[in-house]
Amino acid sequence: MKVKEIREMSREDLLKKIDGWEEELFNLRFQAKMGQLANPLQLRLVRRDIARAKTILNEKSESSAVQK
């Protein structure tokens, strides 16, 4: 997912998206251990999406704390 798309999401949407990605990451890791993972690159992509979303979520939290 693009950074621009993630930045446009609300805080609640970001939290839901992160939960979904973490569940997907769990399933991908499980498939990798079982030897059934079709695309190993998908693990890296999901991890990076989670990291991007958490970074932007942190930025939003910091900016709202500064504005108060």
The first five atom37 places (N, CA, C, CB, O) and aatype in JSON, in Angstrom:
{
  "aatype": [12, 11, 19, 11, 6, 9, 1, 6, 12, 15, 1, 6, 3, 10, 10, 11, 11, 9, 3, 7, 17, 6, 6, 6, 10, 13, 2, 10, 1, 13, 5, 0, 11, 12, 7, 5, 10, 0, 2, 14, 10, 5, 10, 1, 10, 19, 1, 1, 3, 9, 0, 1, 0, 11, 16, 9, 10, 2, 6, 11, 15, 6, 15, 15, 0, 19, 5, 11],
  "atom_mask": [
    [1, 1, 1, 1, 1],
    [1, 1, 1, 1, 1],
    [1, 1, 1, 1, 1],
    [1, 1, 1, 1, 1],
    [1, 1, 1, 1, 1],
    [1, 1, 1, 1, 1],
    [1, 1, 1, 1, 1],
    [1, 1, 1, 1, 1],
    [1, 1, 1, 1, 1],
    [1, 1, 1, 1, 1],
    [1, 1, 1, 1, 1],
    [1, 1, 1, 1, 1],
    [1, 1, 1, 1, 1],
    [1, 1, 1, 1, 1],
    [1, 1, 1, 1, 1],
    [1, 1, 1, 1, 1],
    [1, 1, 1, 1, 1],
    [1, 1, 1, 1, 1],
    [1, 1, 1, 1, 1],
    [1, 1, 1, 0, 1],
    [1, 1, 1, 1, 1],
    [1, 1, 1, 1, 1],
    [1, 1, 1, 1, 1],
    [1, 1, 1, 1, 1],
    [1, 1, 1, 1, 1],
    [1, 1, 1, 1, 1],
    [1, 1, 1, 1, 1],
    [1, 1, 1, 1, 1],
    [1, 1, 1, 1, 1],
    [1, 1, 1, 1, 1],
    [1, 1, 1, 1, 1],
    [1, 1, 1, 1, 1],
    [1, 1, 1, 1, 1],
    [1, 1, 1, 1, 1],
    [1, 1, 1, 0, 1],
    [1, 1, 1, 1, 1],
    [1, 1, 1, 1, 1],
    [1, 1, 1, 1, 1],
    [1, 1, 1, 1, 1],
    [1, 1, 1, 1, 1],
    [1, 1, 1, 1, 1],
    [1, 1, 1, 1, 1],
    [1, 1, 1, 1, 1],
    [1, 1, 1, 1, 1],
    [1, 1, 1, 1, 1],
    [1, 1, 1, 1, 1],
    [1, 1, 1, 1, 1],
    [1, 1, 1, 1, 1],
    [1, 1, 1, 1, 1],
    [1, 1, 1, 1, 1],
    [1, 1, 1, 1, 1],
    [1, 1, 1, 1, 1],
    [1, 1, 1, 1, 1],
    [1, 1, 1, 1, 1],
    [1, 1, 1, 1, 1],
    [1, 1, 1, 1, 1],
    [1, 1, 1, 1, 1],
    [1, 1, 1, 1, 1],
    [1, 1, 1, 1, 1],
    [1, 1, 1, 1, 1],
    [1, 1, 1, 1, 1],
    [1, 1, 1, 1, 1],
    [1, 1, 1, 1, 1],
    [1, 1, 1, 1, 1],
    [1, 1, 1, 1, 1],
    [1, 1, 1, 1, 1],
    [1, 1, 1, 1, 1],
    [1, 1, 1, 1, 1]
  ],
  "atom_positions": [
    [[0.84, -1.17, 0.0], [0.0, 0.0, 0.0], [0.89, 1.24, 0.0], [-0.96, -0.01, 1.22], [1.94, 1.27, 0.65]],
    [[0.47, 2.23, -0.71], [1.25, 3.46, -0.83], [1.14, 4.3, 0.45], [0.77, 4.28, -2.03], [0.14, 4.25, 1.15]],
    [[2.19, 5.05, 0.73], [2.24, 5.9, 1.91], [1.15, 6.95, 1.85], [3.62, 6.56, 2.04], [0.53, 7.26, 2.87]],
    [[0.91, 7.5, 0.67], [-0.12, 8.52, 0.52], [-1.49, 7.97, 0.93], [-0.16, 9.02, -0.94], [-2.27, 8.67, 1.58]],
    [[-1.78, 6.73, 0.54], [-3.06, 6.12, 0.9], [-3.17, 5.92, 2.41], [-3.24, 4.78, 0.17], [-4.24, 6.11, 2.99]],
    [[-2.08, 5.53, 3.03], [-2.07, 5.29, 4.47], [-2.25, 6.6, 5.22], [-0.76, 4.61, 4.9], [-2.98, 6.64, 6.21]],
    [[-1.61, 7.67, 4.76], [-1.72, 8.98, 5.43], [-3.14, 9.53, 5.38], [-0.77, 9.97, 4.79], [-3.54, 10.27, 6.28]],
    [[-3.91, 9.18, 4.36], [-5.27, 9.69, 4.22], [-6.26, 8.96, 5.12], [-5.71, 9.57, 2.78], [-7.39, 9.42, 5.29]],
    [[-5.86, 7.83, 5.71], [-6.75, 7.05, 6.56], [-6.91, 7.7, 7.93], [-6.23, 5.62, 6.71], [-6.02, 8.41, 8.4]],
    [[-8.04, 7.45, 8.55], [-8.25, 7.93, 9.92], [-7.51, 7.01, 10.88], [-9.78, 8.0, 10.27], [-7.03, 5.94, 10.5]],
    [[-7.42, 7.43, 12.12], [-6.72, 6.65, 13.14], [-7.38, 5.27, 13.33], [-6.68, 7.42, 14.48], [-6.68, 4.26, 13.45]],
    [[-8.7, 5.24, 13.36], [-9.44, 3.99, 13.55], [-9.23, 3.04, 12.37], [-10.94, 4.27, 13.74], [-9.04, 1.84, 12.55]],
    [[-9.26, 3.6, 11.15], [-9.03, 2.79, 9.96], [-7.62, 2.2, 9.97], [-9.24, 3.63, 8.69], [-7.42, 1.05, 9.59]],
    [[-6.65, 3.0, 10.4], [-5.28, 2.52, 10.48], [-5.16, 1.35, 11.45], [-4.34, 3.64, 10.89], [-4.5, 0.36, 11.15]],
    [[-5.8, 1.47, 12.6], [-5.74, 0.39, 13.58], [-6.37, -0.9, 13.04], [-6.45, 0.81, 14.88], [-5.85, -1.99, 13.26]],
    [[-7.49, -0.76, 12.33], [-8.13, -1.93, 11.73], [-7.23, -2.55, 10.66], [-9.48, -1.54, 11.12], [-7.1, -3.77, 10.58]],
    [[-6.61, -1.7, 9.85], [-5.74, -2.18, 8.78], [-4.52, -2.9, 9.36], [-5.29, -1.0, 7.89], [-4.11, -3.95, 8.85]],
    [[-3.94, -2.35, 10.43], [-2.79, -2.98, 11.07], [-3.18, -4.34, 11.61], [-2.23, -2.08, 12.2], [-2.42, -5.3, 11.46]],
    [[-4.34, -4.45, 12.25], [-4.8, -5.74, 12.76], [-4.94, -6.76, 11.63], [-6.13, -5.58, 13.48], [-4.55, -7.92, 11.78]],
    [[-5.48, -6.32, 10.51], [-5.63, -7.21, 9.37], [-4.29, -7.67, 8.82], [0.0, 0.0, 0.0], [-4.12, -8.84, 8.48]],
    [[-3.34, -6.75, 8.74], [-2.01, -7.11, 8.24], [-1.29, -8.04, 9.19], [-1.18, -5.86, 8.01], [-0.58, -8.95, 8.76]],
    [[-1.46, -7.82, 10.5], [-0.8, -8.7, 11.47], [-1.37, -10.11, 11.39], [-0.96, -8.14, 12.89], [-0.63, -11.08, 11.54]],
    [[-2.68, -10.21, 11.15], [-3.29, -11.53, 10.97], [-2.76, -12.19, 9.69], [-4.84, -11.41, 10.92], [-2.46, -13.38, 9.67]],
    [[-2.65, -11.4, 8.63], [-2.12, -11.92, 7.37], [-0.67, -12.37, 7.54], [-2.22, -10.85, 6.27], [-0.27, -13.4, 7.0]],
    [[0.11, -11.6, 8.29], [1.5, -11.96, 8.54], [1.59, -13.27, 9.3], [2.21, -10.84, 9.33], [2.43, -14.12, 8.99]],
    [[0.72, -13.46, 10.3], [0.7, -14.71, 11.04], [0.43, -15.88, 10.1], [-0.36, -14.66, 12.15], [1.11, -16.9, 10.17]],
    [[-0.57, -15.73, 9.23], [-0.91, -16.79, 8.28], [0.24, -17.07, 7.32], [-2.17, -16.43, 7.5], [0.51, -18.23, 7.0]],
    [[0.9, -16.02, 6.86], [2.03, -16.2, 5.95], [3.19, -16.92, 6.64], [2.51, -14.85, 5.4], [3.82, -17.8, 6.04]],
    [[3.46, -16.57, 7.88], [4.53, -17.24, 8.63], [4.19, -18.71, 8.83], [4.75, -16.56, 9.98], [5.06, -19.58, 8.74]],
    [[2.93, -18.98, 9.12], [2.49, -20.36, 9.3], [2.68, -21.16, 8.01], [1.01, -20.4, 9.75], [3.18, -22.28, 8.03]],
    [[2.29, -20.56, 6.88], [2.46, -21.21, 5.59], [3.94, -21.44, 5.29], [1.82, -20.38, 4.48], [4.31, -22.47, 4.72]],
    [[4.78, -20.48, 5.66], [6.22, -20.61, 5.41], [6.8, -21.78, 6.19], [6.95, -19.32, 5.77], [7.61, -22.54, 5.66]],
    [[6.39, -21.92, 7.44], [6.88, -23.04, 8.26], [6.41, -24.38, 7.73], [6.44, -22.86, 9.7], [7.12, -25.38, 7.84]],
    [[5.21, -24.4, 7.15], [4.67, -25.65, 6.6], [5.21, -25.94, 5.2], [3.14, -25.58, 6.57], [4.96, -27.01, 4.65]],
    [[5.93, -24.99, 4.64], [6.49, -25.18, 3.3], [5.48, -24.97, 2.2], [0.0, 0.0, 0.0], [5.66, -25.48, 1.09]],
    [[4.42, -24.23, 2.48], [3.36, -24.04, 1.49], [3.27, -22.59, 1.0], [2.03, -24.45, 2.08], [2.31, -22.23, 0.32]],
    [[4.24, -21.78, 1.32], [4.2, -20.38, 0.93], [4.56, -20.24, -0.54], [5.15, -19.54, 1.8], [5.65, -20.64, -0.97]],
    [[3.63, -19.67, -1.31], [3.84, -19.54, -2.75], [4.78, -18.39, -3.09], [2.5, -19.35, -3.46], [5.59, -18.5, -4.01]],
    [[4.67, -17.26, -2.35], [5.46, -16.08, -2.65], [6.15, -15.58, -1.38], [4.56, -14.96, -3.27], [5.53, -14.86, -0.59]],
    [[7.42, -15.93, -1.17], [8.12, -15.51, 0.03], [8.28, -13.99, 0.15], [9.48, -16.15, 0.07], [8.44, -13.47, 1.26]],
    [[8.24, -13.29, -0.95], [8.35, -11.83, -0.95], [7.17, -11.19, -0.22], [8.44, -11.3, -2.37], [7.29, -10.09, 0.32]],
    [[6.04, -11.88, -0.21], [4.85, -11.33, 0.44], [5.08, -11.08, 1.93], [3.66, -12.29, 0.25], [4.53, -10.13, 2.48]],
    [[5.89, -11.9, 2.6], [6.22, -11.69, 4.01], [6.84, -10.32, 4.22], [7.16, -12.79, 4.51], [6.44, -9.58, 5.12]],
    [[7.82, -10.0, 3.41], [8.52, -8.72, 3.53], [7.58, -7.55, 3.26], [9.71, -8.66, 2.57], [7.62, -6.54, 3.96]],
    [[6.74, -7.69, 2.25], [5.82, -6.6, 1.89], [4.82, -6.31, 3.01], [5.07, -6.94, 0.61], [4.54, -5.16, 3.31]],
    [[4.3, -7.36, 3.62], [3.33, -7.18, 4.71], [4.02, -6.56, 5.92], [2.67, -8.52, 5.09], [3.46, -5.67, 6.56]],
    [[5.23, -7.02, 6.25], [5.97, -6.44, 7.37], [6.22, -4.96, 7.15], [7.3, -7.16, 7.58], [6.11, -4.16, 8.09]],
    [[6.56, -4.58, 5.94], [6.82, -3.16, 5.63], [5.55, -2.33, 5.71], [7.45, -3.02, 4.24], [5.58, -1.18, 6.16]],
    [[4.43, -2.9, 5.25], [3.16, -2.18, 5.34], [2.79, -1.92, 6.8], [2.04, -2.97, 4.64], [2.32, -0.84, 7.15]],
    [[3.02, -2.92, 7.65], [2.74, -2.76, 9.08], [3.62, -1.65, 9.66], [2.97, -4.09, 9.85], [3.15, -0.79, 10.4]],
    [[4.9, -1.68, 9.31], [5.83, -0.67, 9.83], [5.45, 0.73, 9.35], [7.27, -0.99, 9.39], [5.49, 1.68, 10.13]],
    [[5.07, 0.87, 8.08], [4.65, 2.17, 7.56], [3.43, 2.69, 8.31], [4.34, 2.07, 6.06], [3.39, 3.85, 8.73]],
    [[2.45, 1.82, 8.48], [1.22, 2.23, 9.14], [1.47, 2.62, 10.59], [0.18, 1.11, 9.07], [0.92, 3.61, 11.08]],
    [[2.3, 1.86, 11.29], [2.59, 2.18, 12.68], [3.37, 3.49, 12.79], [3.38, 1.04, 13.34], [3.17, 4.26, 13.73]],
    [[4.26, 3.75, 11.85], [5.01, 5.0, 11.85], [4.08, 6.19, 11.65], [6.1, 4.98, 10.75], [4.18, 7.19, 12.37]],
    [[3.17, 6.09, 10.7], [2.24, 7.17, 10.43], [1.28, 7.35, 11.6], [1.46, 6.9, 9.13], [0.93, 8.48, 11.95]],
    [[0.86, 6.24, 12.21], [0.0, 6.31, 13.39], [0.7, 7.04, 14.53], [-0.42, 4.9, 13.84], [0.09, 7.85, 15.23]],
    [[1.98, 6.75, 14.7], [2.78, 7.43, 15.72], [2.91, 8.92, 15.41], [4.16, 6.79, 15.83], [2.83, 9.75, 16.31]],
    [[3.12, 9.26, 14.15], [3.21, 10.67, 13.75], [1.9, 11.4, 14.04], [3.56, 10.78, 12.25], [1.91, 12.54, 14.52]],
    [[0.78, 10.75, 13.75], [-0.51, 11.37, 14.02], [-0.73, 11.56, 15.51], [-1.64, 10.52, 13.43], [-1.28, 12.58, 15.93]],
    [[-0.3, 10.61, 16.31], [-0.44, 10.72, 17.77], [0.41, 11.86, 18.31], [-0.04, 9.4, 18.45], [-0.04, 12.63, 19.16]],
    [[1.63, 11.98, 17.81], [2.52, 13.05, 18.25], [1.99, 14.42, 17.84], [3.92, 12.84, 17.69], [2.05, 15.38, 18.61]],
    [[1.48, 14.52, 16.62], [0.98, 15.81, 16.16], [-0.27, 16.22, 16.92], [0.68, 15.76, 14.66], [-0.47, 17.41, 17.16]],
    [[-1.11, 15.28, 17.3], [-2.31, 15.64, 18.06], [-1.94, 16.02, 19.49], [-3.32, 14.47, 18.07], [-2.62, 16.85, 20.1]],
    [[-0.87, 15.43, 20.04], [-0.42, 15.78, 21.38], [0.19, 17.18, 21.39], [0.6, 14.75, 21.89], [0.04, 17.9, 22.38]],
    [[0.86, 17.56, 20.34], [1.48, 18.88, 20.24], [0.41, 19.96, 20.11], [2.45, 18.94, 19.06], [0.56, 21.05, 20.65]],
    [[-0.66, 19.67, 19.39], [-1.71, 20.65, 19.16], [-2.54, 20.93, 20.4], [-2.6, 20.18, 18.05], [-3.17, 21.98, 20.48]],
    [[-2.56, 20.02, 21.36], [-3.38, 20.2, 22.58], [-2.8, 21.19, 23.52], [-3.55, 18.91, 23.29], [-3.37, 21.45, 24.58]]
  ]
}
